[in-house]
Amino acid sequence: LQHAGTVKRGMAFQFTVPETVDLTQPISAVVSYHLSGAPGSSDAVEWEISCRAIADNEAFASGGTQYDIANVKVIGSGGSNHSSGDLCVQDMGTLFAGGQLTSGDFIHGSIFRDAQAGNSDDTYAGNTQLLSLRLKGKRKAI
């Protein structure tokens, strides 16, 4: 992924909501990435996740419900003291609240940096490489 201010690039993802997930509980997201250079003292990285939950009788491109979250993490000496090449793990918070998804829903979307045009929150000038997007939830009680 390129740094803020360049062409927006992202990583696409898709999955079907498994039967084993307790959908009455929230599902959160965590991203892992690394930096190409040492950040400045107040540099921040902003990630945004944009996705759509679709049932089997809804239009793929426009049906279902759209969900969007953004999260900023300070990565310089004023924040987490990251250096070049460090693994950064950023909790994005709740992507789906309890009761928003249905078992079998198809989820497709993308994650990218500095998602909003003109947003100055993402101030890190180096490149980042997105390593993973991990969704976390609770299993249904048996």
ZAVEX-59393 format. One record per residue: residue in one letter; x, y, z of N, C-alpha, C, O in turn. Coordinates in steps of 0.05 Angstrom, whole numbers, always signed. Example, Ala and Ser with C-alpha at 12.3 -4.5 7.8 and 13.67 -1.06 7.14 Angstrom:
BEGIN
resn a nc1 +264 nc2 -114 nc3 +156 cac1 +246 cac2 -90 cac3 +156 cc1 +264 cc2 -66 cc3 +156 oc1 +285 oc2 -66 oc3 +169
resn s nc1 +257 nc2 -45 nc3 +142 cac1 +273 cac2 -21 cac3 +143 cc1 +258 cc2 +1 cc3 +157 oc1 +268 oc2 +23 oc3 +161
This chain:
BEGIN
resn l nc1 +17 nc2 -24 nc3 +0 cac1 +0 cac2 +0 cac3 +0 cc1 +18 cc2 +25 cc3 +0 oc1 +39 oc2 +25 oc3 +13
resn q nc1 +9 nc2 +45 nc3 -14 cac1 +25 cac2 +69 cac3 -16 cc1 +18 cc2 +88 cc3 +7 oc1 -3 oc2 +86 oc3 +20
resn h nc1 +36 nc2 +107 nc3 +11 cac1 +31 cac2 +126 cac3 +33 cc1 +9 cc2 +146 cc3 +26 oc1 +0 oc2 +148 oc3 +3
resn a nc1 +1 nc2 +161 nc3 +46 cac1 -20 cac2 +180 cac3 +43 cc1 -15 cc2 +200 cc3 +21 oc1 +8 oc2 +208 oc3 +17
resn g nc1 -35 nc2 +208 nc3 +7 cac1 -32 cac2 +228 cac3 -14 cc1 -27 cc2 +217 cc3 -41 oc1 -27 oc2 +232 oc3 -61
resn t nc1 -23 nc2 +191 nc3 -44 cac1 -19 cac2 +179 cac3 -70 cc1 -44 cc2 +164 cc3 -77 oc1 -64 oc2 +165 oc3 -63
resn v nc1 -44 nc2 +150 nc3 -100 cac1 -67 cac2 +135 cac3 -108 cc1 -76 cc2 +115 cc3 -87 oc1 -59 oc2 +101 oc3 -75
resn k nc1 -101 nc2 +115 nc3 -81 cac1 -112 cac2 +97 cac3 -60 cc1 -110 cc2 +68 cc3 -70 oc1 -121 oc2 +61 oc3 -91
resn r nc1 -96 nc2 +52 nc3 -54 cac1 -94 cac2 +23 cac3 -60 cc1 -103 cc2 +8 cc3 -35 oc1 -98 oc2 +18 oc3 -13
resn g nc1 -115 nc2 -15 nc3 -39 cac1 -124 cac2 -30 cac3 -16 cc1 -122 cc2 -59 cc3 -20 oc1 -113 oc2 -69 oc3 -41
resn m nc1 -131 nc2 -74 nc3 +0 cac1 -132 cac2 -103 cac3 +0 cc1 -161 cc2 -111 cc3 +1 oc1 -175 oc2 -104 oc3 +20
resn a nc1 -170 nc2 -127 nc3 -18 cac1 -197 cac2 -136 cac3 -18 cc1 -200 cc2 -162 cc3 -1 oc1 -181 oc2 -177 oc3 +1
resn f nc1 -223 nc2 -166 nc3 +10 cac1 -228 cac2 -190 cac3 +25 cc1 -257 cc2 -198 cc3 +21 oc1 -274 oc2 -182 oc3 +15
resn q nc1 -262 nc2 -224 nc3 +25 cac1 -290 cac2 -234 cac3 +24 cc1 -292 cc2 -260 cc3 +39 oc1 -273 oc2 -276 oc3 +40
resn f nc1 -314 nc2 -264 nc3 +52 cac1 -319 cac2 -289 cac3 +66 cc1 -349 cc2 -292 cc3 +71 oc1 -364 oc2 -273 oc3 +68
resn t nc1 -357 nc2 -316 nc3 +78 cac1 -385 cac2 -321 cac3 +86 cc1 -385 cc2 -324 cc3 +116 oc1 -368 oc2 -338 oc3 +127
resn v nc1 -404 nc2 -312 nc3 +129 cac1 -406 cac2 -313 cac3 +158 cc1 -411 cc2 -342 cc3 +166 oc1 -432 oc2 -353 oc3 +159
resn p nc1 -393 nc2 -354 nc3 +182 cac1 -397 cac2 -382 cac3 +189 cc1 -420 cc2 -386 cc3 +209 oc1 -427 oc2 -368 oc3 +224
resn e nc1 -430 nc2 -410 nc3 +209 cac1 -451 cac2 -418 cac3 +227 cc1 -442 cc2 -418 cc3 +256 oc1 -459 oc2 -416 oc3 +274
resn t nc1 -416 nc2 -421 nc3 +261 cac1 -405 cac2 -425 cac3 +288 cc1 -401 cc2 -398 cc3 +303 oc1 -395 oc2 -399 oc3 +327
resn v nc1 -404 nc2 -375 nc3 +289 cac1 -400 cac2 -350 cac3 +302 cc1 -425 cc2 -341 cc3 +317 oc1 -447 oc2 -343 oc3 +307
resn d nc1 -421 nc2 -331 nc3 +342 cac1 -443 cac2 -320 cac3 +357 cc1 -449 cc2 -292 cc3 +347 oc1 -435 oc2 -273 oc3 +355
resn l nc1 -469 nc2 -289 nc3 +331 cac1 -475 cac2 -264 cac3 +318 cc1 -490 cc2 -244 cc3 +336 oc1 -496 oc2 -222 oc3 +329
resn t nc1 -496 nc2 -253 nc3 +361 cac1 -507 cac2 -235 cac3 +381 cc1 -485 cc2 -218 cc3 +393 oc1 -491 oc2 -198 oc3 +407
resn q nc1 -460 nc2 -226 nc3 +389 cac1 -437 cac2 -212 cac3 +400 cc1 -423 cc2 -195 cc3 +378 oc1 -426 oc2 -202 oc3 +355
resn p nc1 -409 nc2 -174 nc3 +385 cac1 -395 cac2 -158 cac3 +365 cc1 -372 cc2 -173 cc3 +352 oc1 -360 oc2 -191 oc3 +364
resn i nc1 -366 nc2 -165 nc3 +327 cac1 -342 cac2 -176 cac3 +313 cc1 -324 cc2 -152 cc3 +308 oc1 -332 oc2 -132 oc3 +297
resn s nc1 -299 nc2 -155 nc3 +317 cac1 -280 cac2 -133 cac3 +315 cc1 -259 cc2 -140 cc3 +294 oc1 -257 oc2 -163 oc3 +284
resn a nc1 -242 nc2 -120 nc3 +287 cac1 -222 cac2 -123 cac3 +266 cc1 -195 cc2 -114 cc3 +277 oc1 -193 oc2 -95 oc3 +293
resn v nc1 -174 nc2 -128 nc3 +269 cac1 -146 cac2 -121 cac3 +276 cc1 -130 cc2 -122 cc3 +250 oc1 -132 oc2 -141 oc3 +235
resn v nc1 -113 nc2 -102 nc3 +246 cac1 -95 cac2 -102 cac3 +223 cc1 -66 cc2 -104 cc3 +232 oc1 -59 oc2 -94 oc3 +253
resn s nc1 -50 nc2 -117 nc3 +216 cac1 -21 cac2 -119 cac3 +221 cc1 -7 cc2 -108 cc3 +196 oc1 -15 oc2 -114 oc3 +173
resn y nc1 +14 nc2 -92 nc3 +200 cac1 +29 cac2 -80 cac3 +178 cc1 +57 cc2 -74 cc3 +187 oc1 +63 oc2 -74 oc3 +211
resn h nc1 +74 nc2 -67 nc3 +168 cac1 +101 cac2 -57 cac3 +176 cc1 +108 cc2 -33 cc3 +159 oc1 +97 oc2 -28 oc3 +138
resn l nc1 +126 nc2 -17 nc3 +170 cac1 +133 cac2 +9 cac3 +160 cc1 +159 cc2 +8 cc3 +144 oc1 +177 oc2 -8 oc3 +150
resn s nc1 +162 nc2 +24 nc3 +123 cac1 +186 cac2 +24 cac3 +107 cc1 +208 cc2 +41 cc3 +119 oc1 +231 oc2 +38 oc3 +112
resn g nc1 +201 nc2 +59 nc3 +137 cac1 +221 cac2 +77 cac3 +149 cc1 +212 cc2 +85 cc3 +177 oc1 +190 oc2 +80 oc3 +185
resn a nc1 +230 nc2 +97 nc3 +192 cac1 +224 cac2 +105 cac3 +219 cc1 +204 cc2 +129 cc3 +219 oc1 +208 oc2 +148 oc3 +204
resn p nc1 +183 nc2 +127 nc3 +234 cac1 +163 cac2 +149 cac3 +235 cc1 +173 cc2 +173 cc3 +251 oc1 +191 oc2 +170 oc3 +268
resn g nc1 +162 nc2 +196 nc3 +245 cac1 +168 cac2 +220 cac3 +260 cc1 +153 cc2 +219 cc3 +287 oc1 +137 oc2 +200 oc3 +292
resn s nc1 +159 nc2 +238 nc3 +304 cac1 +148 cac2 +237 cac3 +332 cc1 +118 cc2 +237 cc3 +334 oc1 +107 oc2 +227 oc3 +353
resn s nc1 +105 nc2 +249 nc3 +314 cac1 +75 cac2 +251 cac3 +316 cc1 +62 cc2 +238 cc3 +292 oc1 +38 oc2 +243 oc3 +287
resn d nc1 +76 nc2 +221 nc3 +277 cac1 +64 cac2 +208 cac3 +254 cc1 +41 cc2 +189 cc3 +262 oc1 +43 oc2 +177 oc3 +283
resn a nc1 +21 nc2 +188 nc3 +245 cac1 -1 cac2 +170 cac3 +250 cc1 -8 cc2 +156 cc3 +224 oc1 -4 oc2 +166 oc3 +203
resn v nc1 -19 nc2 +132 nc3 +227 cac1 -29 cac2 +117 cac3 +205 cc1 -59 cc2 +112 cc3 +209 oc1 -68 oc2 +103 oc3 +230
resn e nc1 -75 nc2 +119 nc3 +188 cac1 -104 cac2 +115 cac3 +189 cc1 -111 cc2 +93 cc3 +170 oc1 -105 oc2 +94 oc3 +146
resn w nc1 -125 nc2 +73 nc3 +180 cac1 -136 cac2 +52 cac3 +163 cc1 -166 cc2 +54 cc3 +162 oc1 -179 oc2 +62 oc3 +182
resn e nc1 -178 nc2 +48 nc3 +139 cac1 -207 cac2 +47 cac3 +137 cc1 -216 cc2 +20 cc3 +125 oc1 -204 oc2 +11 oc3 +106
resn i nc1 -236 nc2 +9 nc3 +137 cac1 -249 cac2 -16 cac3 +127 cc1 -276 cc2 -8 cc3 +116 oc1 -292 oc2 +5 oc3 +130
resn s nc1 -281 nc2 -16 nc3 +92 cac1 -307 cac2 -11 cac3 +80 cc1 -317 cc2 -38 cc3 +69 oc1 -304 oc2 -51 oc3 +53
resn c nc1 -341 nc2 -47 nc3 +77 cac1 -350 cac2 -73 cac3 +68 cc1 -381 cc2 -73 cc3 +67 oc1 -394 oc2 -55 oc3 +78
resn r nc1 -391 nc2 -94 nc3 +54 cac1 -420 cac2 -97 cac3 +51 cc1 -428 cc2 -125 cc3 +58 oc1 -415 oc2 -145 oc3 +50
resn a nc1 -449 nc2 -127 nc3 +74 cac1 -460 cac2 -153 cac3 +82 cc1 -485 cc2 -159 cc3 +65 oc1 -504 oc2 -143 oc3 +65
resn i nc1 -485 nc2 -181 nc3 +51 cac1 -506 cac2 -187 cac3 +32 cc1 -518 cc2 -215 cc3 +38 oc1 -503 oc2 -234 oc3 +42
resn a nc1 -544 nc2 -216 nc3 +38 cac1 -558 cac2 -242 cac3 +40 cc1 -560 cc2 -254 cc3 +12 oc1 -554 oc2 -241 oc3 -8
resn d nc1 -569 nc2 -279 nc3 +11 cac1 -569 cac2 -293 cac3 -15 cc1 -590 cc2 -284 cc3 -35 oc1 -591 oc2 -293 oc3 -57
resn n nc1 -608 nc2 -266 nc3 -26 cac1 -628 cac2 -256 cac3 -44 cc1 -625 cc2 -226 cc3 -50 oc1 -645 oc2 -212 oc3 -56
resn e nc1 -601 nc2 -216 nc3 -47 cac1 -596 cac2 -187 cac3 -50 cc1 -575 cc2 -182 cc3 -72 oc1 -558 oc2 -199 oc3 -78
resn a nc1 -576 nc2 -158 nc3 -84 cac1 -557 cac2 -151 cac3 -105 cc1 -529 cc2 -150 cc3 -94 oc1 -525 oc2 -139 oc3 -72
resn f nc1 -510 nc2 -160 nc3 -109 cac1 -482 cac2 -162 cac3 -99 cc1 -470 cc2 -135 cc3 -95 oc1 -457 oc2 -130 oc3 -75
resn a nc1 -474 nc2 -116 nc3 -114 cac1 -460 cac2 -90 cac3 -113 cc1 -474 cc2 -70 cc3 -95 oc1 -461 oc2 -52 oc3 -84
resn s nc1 -500 nc2 -72 nc3 -92 cac1 -515 cac2 -51 cac3 -78 cc1 -534 cc2 -61 cc3 -57 oc1 -546 oc2 -45 oc3 -42
resn g nc1 -537 nc2 -87 nc3 -54 cac1 -555 cac2 -98 cac3 -34 cc1 -543 cc2 -98 cc3 -6 oc1 -521 oc2 -89 oc3 -2
resn g nc1 -559 nc2 -109 nc3 +12 cac1 -549 cac2 -112 cac3 +39 cc1 -544 cc2 -86 cc3 +54 oc1 -557 oc2 -66 oc3 +49
resn t nc1 -524 nc2 -86 nc3 +71 cac1 -517 cac2 -63 cac3 +88 cc1 -488 cc2 -56 cc3 +85 oc1 -471 oc2 -74 oc3 +86
resn q nc1 -482 nc2 -31 nc3 +83 cac1 -454 cac2 -21 cac3 +81 cc1 -444 cc2 -15 cc3 +109 oc1 -458 oc2 -2 oc3 +125
resn y nc1 -420 nc2 -24 nc3 +115 cac1 -407 cac2 -18 cac3 +141 cc1 -380 cc2 -5 cc3 +136 oc1 -365 oc2 -14 oc3 +119
resn d nc1 -373 nc2 +16 nc3 +151 cac1 -348 cac2 +30 cac3 +148 cc1 -337 cc2 +37 cc3 +175 oc1 -351 oc2 +47 oc3 +192
resn i nc1 -311 nc2 +32 nc3 +179 cac1 -298 cac2 +42 cac3 +204 cc1 -271 cc2 +52 cc3 +196 oc1 -258 oc2 +43 oc3 +177
resn a nc1 -261 nc2 +72 nc3 +211 cac1 -234 cac2 +83 cac3 +208 cc1 -221 cc2 +85 cc3 +235 oc1 -235 oc2 +89 oc3 +255
resn n nc1 -195 nc2 +82 nc3 +236 cac1 -180 cac2 +82 cac3 +261 cc1 -153 cc2 +94 cc3 +257 oc1 -139 oc2 +86 oc3 +238
resn v nc1 -145 nc2 +112 nc3 +274 cac1 -118 cac2 +125 cac3 +272 cc1 -101 cc2 +115 cc3 +295 oc1 -110 oc2 +113 oc3 +317
resn k nc1 -76 nc2 +109 nc3 +288 cac1 -56 cac2 +101 cac3 +309 cc1 -32 cc2 +118 cc3 +306 oc1 -20 oc2 +120 oc3 +284
resn v nc1 -23 nc2 +131 nc3 +328 cac1 +2 cac2 +146 cac3 +328 cc1 +25 cc2 +126 cc3 +330 oc1 +25 oc2 +109 oc3 +347
resn i nc1 +44 nc2 +128 nc3 +311 cac1 +65 cac2 +108 cac3 +309 cc1 +93 cc2 +118 cc3 +315 oc1 +112 oc2 +103 oc3 +317
resn g nc1 +96 nc2 +145 nc3 +320 cac1 +122 cac2 +156 cac3 +326 cc1 +128 cc2 +155 cc3 +355 oc1 +115 oc2 +141 oc3 +371
resn s nc1 +149 nc2 +170 nc3 +363 cac1 +157 cac2 +170 cac3 +391 cc1 +136 cc2 +181 cc3 +410 oc1 +137 oc2 +176 oc3 +434
resn g nc1 +117 nc2 +196 nc3 +399 cac1 +95 cac2 +205 cac3 +416 cc1 +74 cc2 +184 cc3 +421 oc1 +56 oc2 +187 oc3 +437
resn g nc1 +77 nc2 +161 nc3 +406 cac1 +57 cac2 +140 cac3 +409 cc1 +69 cc2 +114 cc3 +417 oc1 +75 oc2 +109 oc3 +440
resn s nc1 +74 nc2 +96 nc3 +397 cac1 +82 cac2 +69 cac3 +403 cc1 +112 cc2 +63 cc3 +398 oc1 +120 oc2 +41 oc3 +401
resn n nc1 +128 nc2 +84 nc3 +392 cac1 +157 cac2 +81 cac3 +388 cc1 +164 cc2 +60 cc3 +367 oc1 +183 oc2 +45 oc3 +372
resn h nc1 +150 nc2 +59 nc3 +345 cac1 +157 cac2 +39 cac3 +324 cc1 +181 cc2 +49 cc3 +308 oc1 +186 oc2 +73 oc3 +305
resn s nc1 +196 nc2 +29 nc3 +298 cac1 +219 cac2 +35 cac3 +280 cc1 +214 cc2 +23 cc3 +253 oc1 +195 oc2 +8 oc3 +249
resn s nc1 +232 nc2 +28 nc3 +235 cac1 +230 cac2 +17 cac3 +208 cc1 +230 cc2 -14 cc3 +210 oc1 +246 oc2 -25 oc3 +224
resn g nc1 +212 nc2 -26 nc3 +195 cac1 +210 cac2 -55 cac3 +194 cc1 +195 cc2 -68 cc3 +217 oc1 +190 oc2 -92 oc3 +217
resn d nc1 +187 nc2 -52 nc3 +237 cac1 +173 cac2 -64 cac3 +260 cc1 +145 cc2 -74 cc3 +251 oc1 +133 oc2 -64 oc3 +233
resn l nc1 +136 nc2 -94 nc3 +265 cac1 +109 cac2 -104 cac3 +262 cc1 +90 cc2 -86 cc3 +278 oc1 +94 oc2 -82 oc3 +302
resn c nc1 +71 nc2 -74 nc3 +265 cac1 +51 cac2 -57 cac3 +278 cc1 +25 cc2 -72 cc3 +278 oc1 +16 oc2 -83 oc3 +258
resn v nc1 +12 nc2 -74 nc3 +301 cac1 -14 cac2 -87 cac3 +304 cc1 -33 cc2 -65 cc3 +314 oc1 -29 oc2 -53 oc3 +335
resn q nc1 -55 nc2 -61 nc3 +299 cac1 -73 cac2 -40 cac3 +305 cc1 -102 cc2 -51 cc3 +308 oc1 -112 oc2 -63 oc3 +289
resn d nc1 -113 nc2 -47 nc3 +331 cac1 -141 cac2 -55 cac3 +336 cc1 -159 cc2 -34 cc3 +323 oc1 -159 oc2 -11 oc3 +330
resn m nc1 -176 nc2 -43 nc3 +305 cac1 -195 cac2 -25 cac3 +291 cc1 -221 cc2 -21 cc3 +306 oc1 -236 oc2 -3 oc3 +300
resn g nc1 -226 nc2 -38 nc3 +326 cac1 -251 cac2 -36 cac3 +341 cc1 -273 cc2 -52 cc3 +328 oc1 -267 oc2 -70 oc3 +312
resn t nc1 -297 nc2 -47 nc3 +335 cac1 -320 cac2 -63 cac3 +326 cc1 -327 cc2 -56 cc3 +297 oc1 -332 oc2 -33 oc3 +290
resn l nc1 -327 nc2 -77 nc3 +281 cac1 -336 cac2 -74 cac3 +253 cc1 -366 cc2 -80 cc3 +251 oc1 -380 oc2 -65 oc3 +238
resn f nc1 -374 nc2 -102 nc3 +264 cac1 -403 cac2 -109 cac3 +264 cc1 -412 cc2 -111 cc3 +293 oc1 -400 oc2 -126 oc3 +308
resn a nc1 -432 nc2 -96 nc3 +301 cac1 -443 cac2 -98 cac3 +327 cc1 -460 cc2 -124 cc3 +329 oc1 -467 oc2 -136 oc3 +309
resn g nc1 -466 nc2 -132 nc3 +354 cac1 -483 cac2 -155 cac3 +357 cc1 -510 cc2 -152 cc3 +344 oc1 -522 oc2 -131 oc3 +346
resn g nc1 -518 nc2 -172 nc3 +330 cac1 -545 cac2 -171 cac3 +317 cc1 -545 cc2 -159 cc3 +289 oc1 -566 oc2 -157 oc3 +277
resn q nc1 -522 nc2 -150 nc3 +279 cac1 -521 cac2 -138 cac3 +252 cc1 -519 cc2 -158 cc3 +230 oc1 -528 oc2 -152 oc3 +207
resn l nc1 -506 nc2 -181 nc3 +235 cac1 -502 cac2 -200 cac3 +214 cc1 -521 cc2 -224 cc3 +217 oc1 -531 oc2 -229 oc3 +239
resn t nc1 -525 nc2 -239 nc3 +196 cac1 -540 cac2 -263 cac3 +196 cc1 -522 cc2 -286 cc3 +187 oc1 -506 oc2 -282 oc3 +168
resn s nc1 -524 nc2 -309 nc3 +199 cac1 -508 cac2 -332 cac3 +190 cc1 -512 cc2 -337 cc3 +160 oc1 -535 oc2 -338 oc3 +151
resn g nc1 -490 nc2 -340 nc3 +146 cac1 -492 cac2 -344 cac3 +117 cc1 -489 cc2 -319 cc3 +101 oc1 -487 oc2 -320 oc3 +76
resn d nc1 -490 nc2 -295 nc3 +114 cac1 -486 cac2 -270 cac3 +99 cc1 -459 cc2 -271 cc3 +85 oc1 -439 oc2 -283 oc3 +95
resn f nc1 -457 nc2 -260 nc3 +61 cac1 -432 cac2 -257 cac3 +46 cc1 -421 cc2 -229 cc3 +51 oc1 -436 oc2 -210 oc3 +48
resn i nc1 -396 nc2 -228 nc3 +59 cac1 -384 cac2 -202 cac3 +65 cc1 -362 cc2 -197 cc3 +44 oc1 -345 oc2 -214 oc3 +40
resn h nc1 -363 nc2 -174 nc3 +31 cac1 -340 cac2 -167 cac3 +14 cc1 -334 cc2 -137 cc3 +18 oc1 -351 oc2 -121 oc3 +24
resn g nc1 -308 nc2 -131 nc3 +16 cac1 -300 cac2 -104 cac3 +21 cc1 -270 cc2 -100 cc3 +17 oc1 -256 oc2 -117 oc3 +5
resn s nc1 -259 nc2 -78 nc3 +28 cac1 -231 cac2 -73 cac3 +26 cc1 -221 cc2 -57 cc3 +50 oc1 -237 oc2 -44 oc3 +64
resn i nc1 -195 nc2 -57 nc3 +53 cac1 -182 cac2 -41 cac3 +74 cc1 -161 cc2 -24 cc3 +61 oc1 -146 oc2 -35 oc3 +44
resn f nc1 -159 nc2 +1 nc3 +68 cac1 -139 cac2 +18 cac3 +55 cc1 -132 cc2 +41 cc3 +74 oc1 -146 oc2 +47 oc3 +93
resn r nc1 -110 nc2 +55 nc3 +68 cac1 -100 cac2 +77 cac3 +83 cc1 -111 cc2 +104 cc3 +73 oc1 -118 oc2 +107 oc3 +50
resn d nc1 -112 nc2 +124 nc3 +92 cac1 -120 cac2 +151 cac3 +85 cc1 -144 cc2 +151 cc3 +67 oc1 -143 oc2 +163 oc3 +45
resn a nc1 -165 nc2 +139 nc3 +75 cac1 -188 cac2 +134 cac3 +58 cc1 -203 cc2 +158 cc3 +50 oc1 -214 oc2 +160 oc3 +28
resn q nc1 -204 nc2 +178 nc3 +68 cac1 -221 cac2 +201 cac3 +62 cc1 -205 cc2 +224 cc3 +49 oc1 -184 oc2 +232 oc3 +59
resn a nc1 -215 nc2 +233 nc3 +26 cac1 -201 cac2 +254 cac3 +12 cc1 -197 cc2 +279 cc3 +29 oc1 -216 oc2 +288 oc3 +42
resn g nc1 -173 nc2 +289 nc3 +30 cac1 -168 cac2 +313 cac3 +46 cc1 -164 cc2 +309 cc3 +75 oc1 -160 oc2 +328 oc3 +90
resn n nc1 -166 nc2 +284 nc3 +84 cac1 -163 cac2 +278 cac3 +113 cc1 -133 cc2 +280 cc3 +120 oc1 -117 oc2 +267 oc3 +107
resn s nc1 -127 nc2 +296 nc3 +140 cac1 -99 cac2 +300 cac3 +148 cc1 -90 cc2 +283 cc3 +171 oc1 -68 oc2 +286 oc3 +181
resn d nc1 -107 nc2 +264 nc3 +180 cac1 -100 cac2 +248 cac3 +203 cc1 -77 cc2 +229 cc3 +196 oc1 -60 oc2 +224 oc3 +214
resn d nc1 -75 nc2 +218 nc3 +172 cac1 -54 cac2 +199 cac3 +165 cc1 -30 cc2 +215 cc3 +156 oc1 -29 oc2 +226 oc3 +134
resn t nc1 -10 nc2 +217 nc3 +173 cac1 +13 cac2 +235 cac3 +169 cc1 +39 cc2 +221 cc3 +164 oc1 +60 oc2 +234 oc3 +160
resn y nc1 +39 nc2 +195 nc3 +164 cac1 +64 cac2 +180 cac3 +159 cc1 +71 cc2 +181 cc3 +130 oc1 +55 oc2 +174 oc3 +113
resn a nc1 +96 nc2 +190 nc3 +123 cac1 +104 cac2 +195 cac3 +95 cc1 +116 cc2 +171 cc3 +82 oc1 +119 oc2 +171 oc3 +58
resn g nc1 +122 nc2 +150 nc3 +97 cac1 +134 cac2 +126 cac3 +85 cc1 +113 cc2 +107 cc3 +75 oc1 +89 oc2 +112 oc3 +78
resn n nc1 +122 nc2 +85 nc3 +64 cac1 +104 cac2 +64 cac3 +55 cc1 +98 cc2 +45 cc3 +77 oc1 +114 oc2 +41 oc3 +96
resn t nc1 +74 nc2 +33 nc3 +76 cac1 +67 cac2 +11 cac3 +95 cc1 +60 cc2 -13 cc3 +78 oc1 +50 oc2 -10 oc3 +56
resn q nc1 +65 nc2 -36 nc3 +89 cac1 +56 cac2 -61 cac3 +75 cc1 +36 cc2 -74 cc3 +94 oc1 +43 oc2 -82 oc3 +116
resn l nc1 +12 nc2 -76 nc3 +85 cac1 -9 cac2 -89 cac3 +100 cc1 -4 cc2 -119 cc3 +100 oc1 -2 oc2 -131 oc3 +78
resn l nc1 -2 nc2 -131 nc3 +123 cac1 +4 cac2 -160 cac3 +125 cc1 -21 cc2 -177 cc3 +129 oc1 -23 oc2 -198 oc3 +117
resn s nc1 -40 nc2 -167 nc3 +145 cac1 -64 cac2 -183 cac3 +149 cc1 -86 cc2 -165 cc3 +160 oc1 -82 oc2 -145 oc3 +172
resn l nc1 -110 nc2 -175 nc3 +155 cac1 -135 cac2 -164 cac3 +167 cc1 -147 cc2 -188 cc3 +181 oc1 -153 oc2 -209 oc3 +168
resn r nc1 -151 nc2 -186 nc3 +207 cac1 -162 cac2 -209 cac3 +222 cc1 -187 cc2 -200 cc3 +236 oc1 -188 oc2 -180 oc3 +250
resn l nc1 -208 nc2 -215 nc3 +232 cac1 -234 cac2 -210 cac3 +245 cc1 -236 cc2 -228 cc3 +270 oc1 -229 oc2 -252 oc3 +269
resn k nc1 -245 nc2 -217 nc3 +292 cac1 -247 cac2 -232 cac3 +317 cc1 -276 cc2 -231 cc3 +327 oc1 -289 oc2 -210 oc3 +327
resn g nc1 -286 nc2 -254 nc3 +335 cac1 -312 cac2 -256 cac3 +347 cc1 -313 cc2 -280 cc3 +365 oc1 -293 oc2 -293 oc3 +370
resn k nc1 -337 nc2 -284 nc3 +377 cac1 -340 cac2 -307 cac3 +396 cc1 -355 cc2 -330 cc3 +382 oc1 -372 oc2 -325 oc3 +364
resn r nc1 -348 nc2 -354 nc3 +390 cac1 -362 cac2 -378 cac3 +380 cc1 -388 cc2 -381 cc3 +395 oc1 -391 oc2 -373 oc3 +418
resn k nc1 -407 nc2 -393 nc3 +381 cac1 -432 cac2 -400 cac3 +394 cc1 -427 cc2 -420 cc3 +416 oc1 -410 oc2 -437 oc3 +414
resn a nc1 -443 nc2 -418 nc3 +438 cac1 -441 cac2 -438 cac3 +459 cc1 -454 cc2 -463 cc3 +449 oc1 -475 oc2 -462 oc3 +436
resn i nc1 -443 nc2 -486 nc3 +456 cac1 -454 cac2 -511 cac3 +447 cc1 -475 cc2 -521 cc3 +466 oc1 -487 oc2 -542 oc3 +462
